[in-house]
Amino acid sequence: MPVRKKPEIVTFPTADGAAVSAAAYVADRETEKQLKDLLPKWGYETAHIGRGTLREVIRDYSEKTMPTVLIVDISRVSLPLSDLQALADICPPRVNVVVLGTEDNVGLYRDLMEIGVTDYLVKPVPSDLLFRAVARASGRLTARKTEPRVGKSVAVYGVRGGVGATTTVLNTGWLLANHHNRHVMLVDLNLTSGTLALEMGLEPTSGLSDLLTDPDRIDPVFVDRATLAAEDKVKLLASETDFAAAAPYEADAVAQLMQHLRSRYHFIIQDVDRAAPETAMTVLQNADVRVLVMDPTLASVRDAARIVKLLKSETGEKKILLVLNRSRSRAGGDVPIEKISRFVDHPVDIIIPFEKKRLALASLNAEPVVREKIPVTDAFLKLAAELIGRKGTSSRSGWLFGLRGG
């Protein structure tokens, strides 16, 4: 009988010298002891190794950063697929999950692979199989040929100036992070006059400008240095360059940056700069979801119709969402909603009600207006639900408004 070759005991630093982090929640003492012995020897920083269920994983990591590798045990879970889907909802794309269990079942294995699990191992797990599974999950060995988990790029474009595109980016991003537990990156593509950092009370740097004007610099280290942290799950890339020194950037540079960010965030929401129409249209065409923000004026309806026509001329079926922002009290010159839908050739998906005073106060305080229980919050909740793929308005009942001290 051939002797099993023991896995090599060696550390694997990442490109920037940092060790890969791992956590494990298991159901029995033997597996716990095995992981406590082997993971540190294999060069993993262990955030947690102990007994626990999937629900405890979700509880522990709903409000803090997850390790790169997550090992979970479903041997005592009655509804493993349901609980794993709940875990997947809060896992950023960069996190890979290795599942342990007791059922040697091909159907279960296929179901787990379909929801994005990296590997499924039957206990008791030989050390060499465990080594290869964890190494694949951390990127140290080539992964099996499966579709990689990637985040969704969303381009938000104000069809006219001052219609509320930045407000839409900020409030929708905050809800995705705080109401839906997603990891979100906001990107202000207006490098000279963007107001997203201002609205969030953050000081912009030159980092985003450097990345877009010299895309060869797009790597994990440089992107991390350019990133501003608004909250644990809300990050920002924004610059404020001098008008005289501002250099143009290409849509290809934006696409390259989006590709890099997709592996780290559930959603990358871009506040598209209207000042360079050709680049802006390409950014819109490249995005997974295009959100067009307009007001009910005739000029806004005209421009929305032109952009929708351009986007619908593409091959493929990327999503377009039309947001009507009632940014002023109703006037006699407003175009009725039914005429907007007919003229633009697209239904109005979201209507943001008139909330001038509350929006102005939220802007002054550098905080999202959706912290409050007001009608405008329901509109942005509906938009966030559309981005996630859930139809209808999310109810405010049962949600802890004022989260994080709001």
C-alpha positions in Angstrom: 0.0 0.0 0.0 1.6 3.3 -1.0 2.4 5.7 1.8 0.7 9.1 1.6 3.0 12.0 1.1 2.8 14.5 3.9 2.1 18.1 2.9 5.0 20.4 2.9 5.2 22.6 6.0 6.1 26.0 4.8 4.9 29.6 5.1 3.5 31.5 2.1 3.7 35.3 2.4 1.7 37.3 -0.1 3.2 39.7 -2.7 3.2 42.5 -0.2 4.7 40.4 2.6 1.5 39.9 4.6 0.4 36.5 5.7 -2.9 35.0 4.6 -5.5 35.0 7.4 -7.8 32.1 8.1 -10.7 31.3 10.5 -12.4 28.0 11.3 -15.8 27.1 12.9 -16.1 23.4 13.4 -18.4 20.9 15.2 -16.0 18.5 17.0 -12.9 18.6 19.2 -10.8 16.4 16.9 -11.2 18.7 13.8 -10.6 21.8 16.0 -7.3 20.3 17.3 -6.2 19.3 13.8 -6.7 22.9 12.5 -5.1 24.5 15.5 -2.0 22.3 14.9 -1.8 22.6 11.1 -2.9 26.1 10.0 -0.1 28.0 11.9 2.5 25.5 10.6 1.3 26.1 7.1 1.9 29.9 7.5 -1.7 31.1 8.1 -2.6 33.9 10.6 -5.5 32.4 12.5 -8.2 34.9 13.3 -10.3 32.1 15.0 -10.2 28.4 15.4 -13.0 26.9 17.5 -16.3 25.1 17.7 -19.2 27.0 16.2 -22.0 27.0 13.7 -22.7 28.9 10.5 -25.0 31.3 12.4 -22.1 32.1 14.7 -19.9 32.9 11.7 -22.5 35.3 10.4 -22.9 36.9 13.8 -19.2 37.3 14.3 -18.4 38.8 10.8 -21.5 40.9 10.1 -19.7 43.9 11.5 -16.0 43.1 10.9 -13.6 42.2 8.2 -13.5 38.5 7.2 -10.3 36.5 6.8 -9.2 35.4 3.4 -10.0 31.7 4.1 -13.1 30.6 6.0 -13.5 27.0 7.1 -17.0 26.0 8.2 -18.5 22.8 9.4 -22.1 21.8 8.3 -22.2 18.3 9.9 -24.7 19.5 12.6 -26.6 22.0 10.5 -30.2 21.1 9.5 -30.4 23.5 6.5 -26.8 23.9 5.3 -27.6 25.4 1.9 -29.9 28.0 3.4 -27.4 29.0 6.0 -24.5 29.0 3.5 -26.4 31.3 1.2 -26.9 33.7 4.1 -23.2 33.5 4.7 -22.5 34.1 1.0 -24.5 37.3 1.2 -22.1 38.9 3.6 -18.8 37.4 2.2 -16.9 39.8 0.0 -15.7 38.2 -3.3 -12.1 37.9 -2.0 -13.2 35.5 0.8 -13.1 31.8 -0.1 -15.1 29.2 1.9 -14.0 25.6 2.6 -16.9 23.4 3.9 -16.5 20.3 6.1 -19.2 17.7 6.6 -20.0 14.1 7.1 -22.1 13.3 3.9 -20.3 11.8 1.0 -23.0 13.0 -1.4 -22.4 14.1 -5.1 -25.6 16.1 -5.2 -24.6 18.1 -2.0 -21.2 18.7 -3.5 -22.7 20.1 -6.7 -25.1 22.3 -4.8 -22.3 23.7 -2.7 -20.1 24.5 -5.7 -23.1 26.3 -7.3 -23.3 28.8 -4.5 -19.6 29.6 -4.6 -18.0 27.2 -2.1 -14.3 26.6 -2.9 -14.2 23.0 -1.6 -16.2 20.4 0.3 -14.3 17.8 2.4 -15.8 14.8 4.2 -14.6 14.3 7.8 -12.3 13.0 9.1 -10.2 14.9 6.6 -6.7 13.7 5.8 -4.1 16.4 6.3 -2.9 16.5 2.7 -6.4 16.9 1.4 -7.0 19.7 3.9 -3.7 21.3 2.9 -4.6 21.4 -0.8 -8.1 22.7 -0.1 -6.9 25.6 2.0 -4.1 26.4 -0.4 -6.6 26.6 -3.2 -8.8 28.8 -1.2 -5.9 31.2 -0.4 -4.7 31.3 -4.0 -1.5 29.4 -3.3 -2.5 26.5 -5.5 -4.4 26.8 -8.8 -8.1 26.6 -8.1 -10.5 24.3 -9.8 -12.1 25.7 -13.0 -15.1 27.4 -11.6 -16.6 30.8 -12.2 -14.9 33.3 -9.9 -17.0 35.3 -7.5 -16.8 38.9 -8.6 -18.5 42.1 -7.4 -20.9 44.1 -9.5 -20.0 47.5 -11.1 -22.7 50.1 -11.0 -22.4 53.4 -13.0 -24.6 56.3 -11.8 -25.0 59.1 -14.3 -26.8 62.4 -13.9 -28.4 63.1 -17.3 -28.2 66.8 -16.4 -26.2 68.7 -13.8 -27.6 68.9 -10.3 -30.2 66.1 -10.6 -28.8 64.2 -7.6 -26.4 61.5 -9.0 -24.0 62.0 -6.1 -26.8 61.8 -3.5 -27.9 58.6 -5.2 -24.4 57.1 -5.0 -23.9 58.0 -1.4 -27.2 56.9 0.0 -27.5 53.7 -2.0 -24.0 52.7 -1.1 -24.6 53.3 2.6 -27.8 51.1 2.5 -26.1 48.3 0.6 -23.4 48.3 3.4 -25.6 48.9 6.5 -28.9 47.3 5.5 -27.7 44.5 3.3 -24.3 43.8 4.8 -22.4 44.2 1.5 -18.9 45.5 1.1 -19.1 48.7 -1.0 -16.5 50.9 -2.8 -17.7 54.3 -4.0 -15.7 55.9 -6.8 -16.0 59.6 -7.8 -14.8 59.9 -11.4 -14.9 63.7 -11.4 -11.3 64.3 -10.4 -11.6 68.1 -10.2 -15.0 69.0 -9.0 -16.5 65.8 -7.6 -18.4 66.3 -4.3 -18.6 62.7 -3.0 -15.8 63.1 -0.5 -17.2 66.4 0.6 -20.6 64.9 1.2 -19.0 62.1 3.3 -16.8 64.4 5.3 -13.5 62.9 4.0 -10.4 64.6 2.6 -9.7 63.5 -1.0 -6.2 62.5 -2.0 -4.4 62.4 -5.3 -4.5 58.6 -5.3 -7.5 58.0 -7.7 -6.1 60.6 -10.1 -2.7 58.8 -10.1 -4.4 55.4 -10.7 -6.6 56.6 -13.6 -3.9 58.7 -15.4 -1.3 56.0 -15.0 -3.2 52.7 -14.9 0.1 50.7 -14.8 0.1 51.7 -11.1 -3.1 49.7 -10.4 -2.1 47.1 -7.9 -3.3 46.1 -4.4 -0.8 48.2 -2.5 -1.3 51.4 -4.4 -5.1 51.0 -4.4 -5.1 50.5 -0.7 -3.1 53.6 -0.2 -5.5 55.6 -2.3 -8.6 54.3 -0.5 -10.4 56.4 2.1 -12.4 54.5 4.8 -15.8 56.0 5.5 -17.0 52.9 7.5 -15.9 49.3 7.9 -17.9 48.3 4.8 -18.0 51.6 2.9 -14.8 52.8 1.2 -14.1 55.7 -1.2 -11.8 56.6 -4.0 -11.8 60.3 -4.8 -9.4 63.0 -5.8 -9.5 66.8 -6.0 -6.9 67.9 -8.5 -6.2 71.5 -9.5 -8.1 72.7 -12.6 -4.9 73.7 -14.4 -3.1 70.5 -13.6 -6.0 68.0 -14.3 -5.0 65.3 -16.8 -7.7 63.4 -18.8 -8.1 59.7 -18.3 -9.3 57.0 -20.6 -12.3 54.7 -20.1 -9.9 51.7 -20.3 -8.2 52.9 -17.1 -11.6 52.9 -15.4 -12.3 49.4 -16.7 -8.9 48.2 -15.4 -9.6 49.6 -12.0 -13.1 48.1 -11.9 -11.6 44.7 -12.7 -9.2 45.0 -9.8 -11.9 46.1 -7.3 -14.4 43.3 -8.4 -12.5 40.7 -6.4 -12.7 42.8 -3.2 -16.1 44.4 -3.0 -19.7 43.3 -3.6 -20.5 46.6 -5.3 -18.4 49.2 -6.9 -20.6 52.3 -7.5 -19.1 54.9 -9.8 -20.3 58.6 -9.8 -19.7 59.2 -13.5 -18.2 62.5 -14.6 -20.4 64.3 -17.2 -17.6 66.6 -18.3 -16.1 64.1 -20.7 -19.1 62.7 -22.6 -17.2 60.1 -24.7 -15.5 58.6 -21.7 -18.7 58.7 -19.6 -20.7 56.8 -22.2 -18.0 54.1 -22.4 -18.0 53.8 -18.6 -21.8 53.4 -18.7 -21.6 50.8 -21.4 -18.9 48.8 -19.5 -20.8 48.8 -16.2 -23.0 45.8 -15.1 -25.8 48.1 -14.1 -26.4 51.6 -15.4 -28.4 54.0 -13.1 -29.6 57.1 -14.9 -30.7 59.9 -12.6 -33.0 62.6 -14.0 -35.5 65.3 -12.9 -38.9 65.8 -14.5 -37.8 68.7 -16.8 -38.1 68.6 -20.5 -34.4 68.9 -21.1 -33.7 66.0 -18.7 -36.3 63.8 -20.4 -34.7 64.5 -23.8 -31.2 63.6 -22.6 -32.3 60.5 -20.8 -34.0 59.3 -24.0 -30.8 59.8 -26.0 -28.7 57.9 -23.4 -31.2 55.0 -23.1 -31.3 54.7 -26.9 -27.5 54.5 -27.0 -27.4 51.9 -24.2 -30.2 49.8 -25.7 -28.3 49.6 -29.0 -25.7 47.4 -27.4 -25.6 43.7 -27.7 -26.3 41.9 -24.4 -28.9 42.6 -21.7 -27.2 44.8 -19.1 -29.6 46.4 -16.7 -30.7 50.0 -16.9 -32.4 51.7 -14.0 -34.2 55.0 -14.4 -34.3 57.2 -11.3 -36.6 60.2 -11.3 -35.5 62.6 -8.6 -38.1 65.2 -7.6 -35.4 67.6 -6.5 -37.8 70.5 -6.5 -41.4 71.1 -5.5 -43.8 70.3 -8.3 -43.9 72.9 -11.0 -46.3 73.5 -13.9 -43.5 72.6 -16.4 -42.8 69.1 -15.0 -43.3 66.3 -17.5 -45.8 63.7 -16.2 -44.4 60.3 -15.3 -46.4 58.4 -17.9 -45.1 60.7 -20.6 -41.5 60.3 -19.3 -41.7 56.5 -19.6 -43.2 56.7 -23.1 -40.7 59.3 -24.4 -37.6 57.7 -22.9 -38.8 54.3 -23.9 -38.0 52.9 -20.5 -40.2 52.7 -17.3 -39.3 55.0 -14.3 -38.0 52.4 -11.8 -37.5 54.6 -8.8 -39.1 57.9 -7.8 -37.2 60.0 -5.1 -39.7 62.3 -3.4 -39.0 66.0 -2.7 -37.0 66.3 0.5 -35.0 69.5 -0.1 -34.5 70.6 3.6 -33.6 67.1 4.9 -31.2 66.5 2.0 -29.6 69.9 2.5 -29.2 69.2 6.3 -27.7 65.8 5.7 -25.3 67.2 3.2 -24.2 69.9 5.7 -23.6 67.3 8.3 -21.8 65.0 5.9 -24.0 62.0 6.5 -26.5 59.9 4.5 -30.1 61.2 4.6 -31.3 57.5 4.7 -30.3 57.3 8.4 -33.8 58.8 9.0 -37.2 57.2 8.7 -38.5 59.4 5.9 -40.1 58.7 2.5 -36.9 59.3 0.6 -35.3 56.4 2.5 -37.9 54.0 1.1 -37.0 55.1 -2.5 -33.3 54.4 -1.9 -34.1 51.1 -0.2 -36.0 50.1 -3.3 -33.0 51.1 -5.5 -30.6 49.1 -3.3 -32.9 46.1 -3.5 -33.0 46.4 -7.3 -29.1 46.3 -7.4 -29.1 43.1 -5.3 -31.7 41.5 -7.4 -34.7 41.7 -5.1 -37.9 43.2 -6.4 -40.1 45.6 -4.5 -39.6 48.1 -1.7 -37.8 46.9 1.4 -39.8 47.6 4.5 -38.3 49.8 7.2 -40.0 47.9 10.0 -37.6 45.8 12.0 -34.6 47.6 10.7 -32.4 49.4 13.3 -32.3 52.9 12.0 -29.7 55.1 13.5 -27.2 52.3 13.2 -23.7 53.4 14.0 -24.9 56.3 16.2 -27.2 57.9 13.6 
